[in-house]
Amino acid sequence: MFRLIKWLFYLAILGFIALVAYTYVGPFFGADFSPPQDEIRQEIILETN
C-alpha cells in the first residue's frame, strides 16, 4: 500500500513539473495563454433615496 502512495506522489510531482515546463515552453509551440484584450463597458445605475 505504501508503494502505491509513493508512486502516486512521484507521479503528481512529475505532472506538476511537466505543467510548469509547458507554461514556459508552450508559447514556442503556438500555445497562447494570454487573456483577450477587449475593453468592456457596462452602465451601472445607482439608486439613491
PDB file of N, CA, C and O in Angstrom:
ATOM      1  N   MET A   1       0.820  -1.189   0.000  1.00  0.00           N
ATOM      2  CA  MET A   1       0.000   0.000   0.000  1.00  0.00           C
ATOM      3  C   MET A   1       0.870   1.262   0.000  1.00  0.00           C
ATOM      4  O   MET A   1       0.565   2.237  -0.686  1.00  0.00           O
ATOM      5  N   PHE A   2       1.953   1.226   0.777  1.00  0.00           N
ATOM      6  CA  PHE A   2       2.836   2.380   0.829  1.00  0.00           C
ATOM      7  C   PHE A   2       3.503   2.618  -0.524  1.00  0.00           C
ATOM      8  O   PHE A   2       3.750   3.763  -0.904  1.00  0.00           O
ATOM      9  N   ARG A   3       3.797   1.529  -1.258  1.00  0.00           N
ATOM     10  CA  ARG A   3       4.398   1.664  -2.584  1.00  0.00           C
ATOM     11  C   ARG A   3       3.468   2.398  -3.538  1.00  0.00           C
ATOM     12  O   ARG A   3       3.922   3.217  -4.337  1.00  0.00           O
ATOM     13  N   LEU A   4       2.184   2.117  -3.464  1.00  0.00           N
ATOM     14  CA  LEU A   4       1.206   2.775  -4.331  1.00  0.00           C
ATOM     15  C   LEU A   4       1.116   4.267  -4.012  1.00  0.00           C
ATOM     16  O   LEU A   4       1.077   5.095  -4.922  1.00  0.00           O
ATOM     17  N   ILE A   5       1.084   4.605  -2.755  1.00  0.00           N
ATOM     18  CA  ILE A   5       1.020   6.017  -2.356  1.00  0.00           C
ATOM     19  C   ILE A   5       2.296   6.745  -2.792  1.00  0.00           C
ATOM     20  O   ILE A   5       2.234   7.873  -3.280  1.00  0.00           O
ATOM     21  N   LYS A   6       3.438   6.104  -2.617  1.00  0.00           N
ATOM     22  CA  LYS A   6       4.704   6.697  -3.021  1.00  0.00           C
ATOM     23  C   LYS A   6       4.745   6.886  -4.540  1.00  0.00           C
ATOM     24  O   LYS A   6       5.232   7.910  -5.021  1.00  0.00           O
ATOM     25  N   TRP A   7       4.246   5.921  -5.287  1.00  0.00           N
ATOM     26  CA  TRP A   7       4.209   6.008  -6.744  1.00  0.00           C
ATOM     27  C   TRP A   7       3.288   7.138  -7.190  1.00  0.00           C
ATOM     28  O   TRP A   7       3.637   7.884  -8.105  1.00  0.00           O
ATOM     29  N   LEU A   8       2.130   7.280  -6.571  1.00  0.00           N
ATOM     30  CA  LEU A   8       1.209   8.363  -6.902  1.00  0.00           C
ATOM     31  C   LEU A   8       1.797   9.733  -6.543  1.00  0.00           C
ATOM     32  O   LEU A   8       1.580  10.709  -7.261  1.00  0.00           O
ATOM     33  N   PHE A   9       2.529   9.803  -5.450  1.00  0.00           N
ATOM     34  CA  PHE A   9       3.191  11.044  -5.071  1.00  0.00           C
ATOM     35  C   PHE A   9       4.231  11.443  -6.115  1.00  0.00           C
ATOM     36  O   PHE A   9       4.285  12.603  -6.523  1.00  0.00           O
ATOM     37  N   TYR A  10       5.050  10.497  -6.546  1.00  0.00           N
ATOM     38  CA  TYR A  10       6.045  10.785  -7.577  1.00  0.00           C
ATOM     39  C   TYR A  10       5.373  11.187  -8.890  1.00  0.00           C
ATOM     40  O   TYR A  10       5.864  12.076  -9.586  1.00  0.00           O
ATOM     41  N   LEU A  11       4.283  10.558  -9.227  1.00  0.00           N
ATOM     42  CA  LEU A  11       3.548  10.887 -10.453  1.00  0.00           C
ATOM     43  C   LEU A  11       2.967  12.303 -10.370  1.00  0.00           C
ATOM     44  O   LEU A  11       2.982  13.031 -11.363  1.00  0.00           O
ATOM     45  N   ALA A  12       2.460  12.699  -9.210  1.00  0.00           N
ATOM     46  CA  ALA A  12       1.926  14.049  -9.036  1.00  0.00           C
ATOM     47  C   ALA A  12       3.035  15.089  -9.152  1.00  0.00           C
ATOM     48  O   ALA A  12       2.834  16.133  -9.771  1.00  0.00           O
ATOM     49  N   ILE A  13       4.194  14.823  -8.571  1.00  0.00           N
ATOM     50  CA  ILE A  13       5.332  15.743  -8.675  1.00  0.00           C
ATOM     51  C   ILE A  13       5.785  15.858 -10.126  1.00  0.00           C
ATOM     52  O   ILE A  13       6.072  16.959 -10.596  1.00  0.00           O
ATOM     53  N   LEU A  14       5.854  14.752 -10.831  1.00  0.00           N
ATOM     54  CA  LEU A  14       6.247  14.765 -12.235  1.00  0.00           C
ATOM     55  C   LEU A  14       5.232  15.530 -13.079  1.00  0.00           C
ATOM     56  O   LEU A  14       5.614  16.276 -13.981  1.00  0.00           O
ATOM     57  N   GLY A  15       3.953  15.352 -12.797  1.00  0.00           N
ATOM     58  CA  GLY A  15       2.910  16.087 -13.511  1.00  0.00           C
ATOM     59  C   GLY A  15       2.996  17.578 -13.263  1.00  0.00           C
ATOM     60  O   GLY A  15       2.790  18.369 -14.184  1.00  0.00           O
ATOM     61  N   PHE A  16       3.296  17.978 -12.034  1.00  0.00           N
ATOM     62  CA  PHE A  16       3.438  19.395 -11.708  1.00  0.00           C
ATOM     63  C   PHE A  16       4.628  20.002 -12.454  1.00  0.00           C
ATOM     64  O   PHE A  16       4.530  21.106 -12.991  1.00  0.00           O
ATOM     65  N   ILE A  17       5.736  19.288 -12.487  1.00  0.00           N
ATOM     66  CA  ILE A  17       6.920  19.772 -13.201  1.00  0.00           C
ATOM     67  C   ILE A  17       6.623  19.883 -14.698  1.00  0.00           C
ATOM     68  O   ILE A  17       7.055  20.839 -15.342  1.00  0.00           O
ATOM     69  N   ALA A  18       5.897  18.925 -15.252  1.00  0.00           N
ATOM     70  CA  ALA A  18       5.547  18.967 -16.671  1.00  0.00           C
ATOM     71  C   ALA A  18       4.619  20.144 -16.967  1.00  0.00           C
ATOM     72  O   ALA A  18       4.754  20.783 -18.010  1.00  0.00           O
ATOM     73  N   LEU A  19       3.691  20.437 -16.076  1.00  0.00           N
ATOM     74  CA  LEU A  19       2.778  21.563 -16.276  1.00  0.00           C
ATOM     75  C   LEU A  19       3.526  22.891 -16.234  1.00  0.00           C
ATOM     76  O   LEU A  19       3.263  23.774 -17.050  1.00  0.00           O
ATOM     77  N   VAL A  20       4.449  23.039 -15.297  1.00  0.00           N
ATOM     78  CA  VAL A  20       5.246  24.262 -15.216  1.00  0.00           C
ATOM     79  C   VAL A  20       6.126  24.394 -16.462  1.00  0.00           C
ATOM     80  O   VAL A  20       6.260  25.491 -17.003  1.00  0.00           O
ATOM     81  N   ALA A  21       6.714  23.315 -16.913  1.00  0.00           N
ATOM     82  CA  ALA A  21       7.547  23.365 -18.118  1.00  0.00           C
ATOM     83  C   ALA A  21       6.705  23.729 -19.338  1.00  0.00           C
ATOM     84  O   ALA A  21       7.176  24.460 -20.210  1.00  0.00           O
ATOM     85  N   TYR A  22       5.487  23.241 -19.415  1.00  0.00           N
ATOM     86  CA  TYR A  22       4.614  23.552 -20.551  1.00  0.00           C
ATOM     87  C   TYR A  22       4.241  25.024 -20.576  1.00  0.00           C
ATOM     88  O   TYR A  22       4.113  25.609 -21.652  1.00  0.00           O
ATOM     89  N   THR A  23       4.060  25.641 -19.394  1.00  0.00           N
ATOM     90  CA  THR A  23       3.725  27.060 -19.379  1.00  0.00           C
ATOM     91  C   THR A  23       4.879  27.905 -19.891  1.00  0.00           C
ATOM     92  O   THR A  23       4.645  28.962 -20.478  1.00  0.00           O
ATOM     93  N   TYR A  24       6.103  27.478 -19.690  1.00  0.00           N
ATOM     94  CA  TYR A  24       7.243  28.233 -20.181  1.00  0.00           C
ATOM     95  C   TYR A  24       7.575  27.918 -21.636  1.00  0.00           C
ATOM     96  O   TYR A  24       7.993  28.810 -22.374  1.00  0.00           O
ATOM     97  N   VAL A  25       7.398  26.677 -22.061  1.00  0.00           N
ATOM     98  CA  VAL A  25       7.780  26.260 -23.409  1.00  0.00           C
ATOM     99  C   VAL A  25       6.605  26.330 -24.378  1.00  0.00           C
ATOM    100  O   VAL A  25       6.818  26.351 -25.591  1.00  0.00           O
ATOM    101  N   GLY A  26       5.383  26.365 -23.882  1.00  0.00           N
ATOM    102  CA  GLY A  26       4.187  26.362 -24.723  1.00  0.00           C
ATOM    103  C   GLY A  26       4.128  27.445 -25.776  1.00  0.00           C
ATOM    104  O   GLY A  26       3.772  27.144 -26.915  1.00  0.00           O
ATOM    105  N   PRO A  27       4.462  28.707 -25.459  1.00  0.00           N
ATOM    106  CA  PRO A  27       4.399  29.747 -26.497  1.00  0.00           C
ATOM    107  C   PRO A  27       5.311  29.483 -27.704  1.00  0.00           C
ATOM    108  O   PRO A  27       5.029  29.974 -28.797  1.00  0.00           O
ATOM    109  N   PHE A  28       6.386  28.728 -27.531  1.00  0.00           N
ATOM    110  CA  PHE A  28       7.247  28.398 -28.668  1.00  0.00           C
ATOM    111  C   PHE A  28       6.576  27.418 -29.619  1.00  0.00           C
ATOM    112  O   PHE A  28       6.947  27.334 -30.790  1.00  0.00           O
ATOM    113  N   PHE A  29       5.582  26.670 -29.119  1.00  0.00           N
ATOM    114  CA  PHE A  29       4.865  25.697 -29.949  1.00  0.00           C
ATOM    115  C   PHE A  29       3.485  26.182 -30.369  1.00  0.00           C
ATOM    116  O   PHE A  29       2.696  25.406 -30.909  1.00  0.00           O
ATOM    117  N   GLY A  30       3.183  27.457 -30.127  1.00  0.00           N
ATOM    118  CA  GLY A  30       1.924  28.027 -30.600  1.00  0.00           C
ATOM    119  C   GLY A  30       0.820  28.109 -29.566  1.00  0.00           C
ATOM    120  O   GLY A  30      -0.291  28.513 -29.907  1.00  0.00           O
ATOM    121  N   ALA A  31       1.069  27.750 -28.339  1.00  0.00           N
ATOM    122  CA  ALA A  31       0.049  27.856 -27.289  1.00  0.00           C
ATOM    123  C   ALA A  31       0.073  29.283 -26.737  1.00  0.00           C
ATOM    124  O   ALA A  31       1.111  29.755 -26.274  1.00  0.00           O
ATOM    125  N   ASP A  32      -1.070  29.967 -26.787  1.00  0.00           N
ATOM    126  CA  ASP A  32      -1.160  31.346 -26.314  1.00  0.00           C
ATOM    127  C   ASP A  32      -1.981  31.370 -25.035  1.00  0.00           C
ATOM    128  O   ASP A  32      -3.166  31.036 -25.053  1.00  0.00           O
ATOM    129  N   PHE A  33      -1.367  31.761 -23.929  1.00  0.00           N
ATOM    130  CA  PHE A  33      -2.028  31.748 -22.633  1.00  0.00           C
ATOM    131  C   PHE A  33      -2.496  33.124 -22.196  1.00  0.00           C
ATOM    132  O   PHE A  33      -3.026  33.267 -21.094  1.00  0.00           O
ATOM    133  N   SER A  34      -2.314  34.146 -23.035  1.00  0.00           N
ATOM    134  CA  SER A  34      -2.697  35.494 -22.634  1.00  0.00           C
ATOM    135  C   SER A  34      -4.214  35.671 -22.753  1.00  0.00           C
ATOM    136  O   SER A  34      -4.830  35.117 -23.663  1.00  0.00           O
ATOM    137  N   PRO A  35      -4.814  36.433 -21.845  1.00  0.00           N
ATOM    138  CA  PRO A  35      -6.255  36.670 -21.908  1.00  0.00           C
ATOM    139  C   PRO A  35      -6.590  37.624 -23.054  1.00  0.00           C
ATOM    140  O   PRO A  35      -5.733  38.394 -23.487  1.00  0.00           O
ATOM    141  N   PRO A  36      -7.818  37.580 -23.544  1.00  0.00           N
ATOM    142  CA  PRO A  36      -8.204  38.512 -24.607  1.00  0.00           C
ATOM    143  C   PRO A  36      -8.185  39.957 -24.098  1.00  0.00           C
ATOM    144  O   PRO A  36      -8.604  40.236 -22.975  1.00  0.00           O
ATOM    145  N   GLN A  37      -7.697  40.861 -24.936  1.00  0.00           N
ATOM    146  CA  GLN A  37      -7.547  42.260 -24.546  1.00  0.00           C
ATOM    147  C   GLN A  37      -8.691  43.088 -25.130  1.00  0.00           C
ATOM    148  O   GLN A  37      -8.466  43.917 -26.011  1.00  0.00           O
ATOM    149  N   ASP A  38      -9.896  42.873 -24.653  1.00  0.00           N
ATOM    150  CA  ASP A  38     -11.068  43.624 -25.102  1.00  0.00           C
ATOM    151  C   ASP A  38     -11.557  44.514 -23.978  1.00  0.00           C
ATOM    152  O   ASP A  38     -11.592  44.112 -22.815  1.00  0.00           O
ATOM    153  N   GLU A  39     -11.934  45.734 -24.343  1.00  0.00           N
ATOM    154  CA  GLU A  39     -12.472  46.651 -23.345  1.00  0.00           C
ATOM    155  C   GLU A  39     -13.980  46.423 -23.241  1.00  0.00           C
ATOM    156  O   GLU A  39     -14.685  46.380 -24.249  1.00  0.00           O
ATOM    157  N   ILE A  40     -14.450  46.281 -22.025  1.00  0.00           N
ATOM    158  CA  ILE A  40     -15.877  46.049 -21.780  1.00  0.00           C
ATOM    159  C   ILE A  40     -16.402  47.213 -20.957  1.00  0.00           C
ATOM    160  O   ILE A  40     -15.881  47.511 -19.883  1.00  0.00           O
ATOM    161  N   ARG A  41     -17.432  47.864 -21.464  1.00  0.00           N
ATOM    162  CA  ARG A  41     -18.064  48.964 -20.734  1.00  0.00           C
ATOM    163  C   ARG A  41     -19.506  48.578 -20.449  1.00  0.00           C
ATOM    164  O   ARG A  41     -20.220  48.084 -21.322  1.00  0.00           O
ATOM    165  N   GLN A  42     -19.915  48.811 -19.216  1.00  0.00           N
ATOM    166  CA  GLN A  42     -21.274  48.481 -18.812  1.00  0.00           C
ATOM    167  C   GLN A  42     -21.789  49.608 -17.924  1.00  0.00           C
ATOM    168  O   GLN A  42     -21.121  50.028 -16.980  1.00  0.00           O
ATOM    169  N   GLU A  43     -22.988  50.088 -18.241  1.00  0.00           N
ATOM    170  CA  GLU A  43     -23.588  51.174 -17.486  1.00  0.00           C
ATOM    171  C   GLU A  43     -24.150  50.637 -16.168  1.00  0.00           C
ATOM    172  O   GLU A  43     -24.819  49.604 -16.134  1.00  0.00           O
ATOM    173  N   ILE A  44     -23.863  51.355 -15.098  1.00  0.00           N
ATOM    174  CA  ILE A  44     -24.352  50.960 -13.784  1.00  0.00           C
ATOM    175  C   ILE A  44     -25.226  52.092 -13.267  1.00  0.00           C
ATOM    176  O   ILE A  44     -24.781  53.238 -13.213  1.00  0.00           O
ATOM    177  N   ILE A  45     -26.455  51.789 -12.890  1.00  0.00           N
ATOM    178  CA  ILE A  45     -27.382  52.786 -12.366  1.00  0.00           C
ATOM    179  C   ILE A  45     -27.503  52.569 -10.859  1.00  0.00           C
ATOM    180  O   ILE A  45     -27.928  51.505 -10.409  1.00  0.00           O
ATOM    181  N   LEU A  46     -27.128  53.581 -10.091  1.00  0.00           N
ATOM    182  CA  LEU A  46     -27.208  53.508  -8.629  1.00  0.00           C
ATOM    183  C   LEU A  46     -28.484  54.195  -8.173  1.00  0.00           C
ATOM    184  O   LEU A  46     -28.779  55.323  -8.570  1.00  0.00           O
ATOM    185  N   GLU A  47     -29.226  53.502  -7.340  1.00  0.00           N
ATOM    186  CA  GLU A  47     -30.460  54.064  -6.802  1.00  0.00           C
ATOM    187  C   GLU A  47     -30.168  54.754  -5.490  1.00  0.00           C
ATOM    188  O   GLU A  47     -29.560  54.168  -4.594  1.00  0.00           O
ATOM    189  N   THR A  48     -30.601  56.006  -5.373  1.00  0.00           N
ATOM    190  CA  THR A  48     -30.410  56.746  -4.126  1.00  0.00           C
ATOM    191  C   THR A  48     -31.756  57.123  -3.553  1.00  0.00           C
ATOM    192  O   THR A  48     -32.724  57.294  -4.295  1.00  0.00           O
ATOM    193  N   ASN A  49     -31.827  57.252  -2.258  1.00  0.00           N
ATOM    194  CA  ASN A  49     -33.087  57.633  -1.593  1.00  0.00           C
ATOM    195  C   ASN A  49     -33.111  59.093  -1.292  1.00  0.00           C
ATOM    196  O   ASN A  49     -34.089  59.592  -0.735  1.00  0.00           O
TER     197      ASN A  49
END
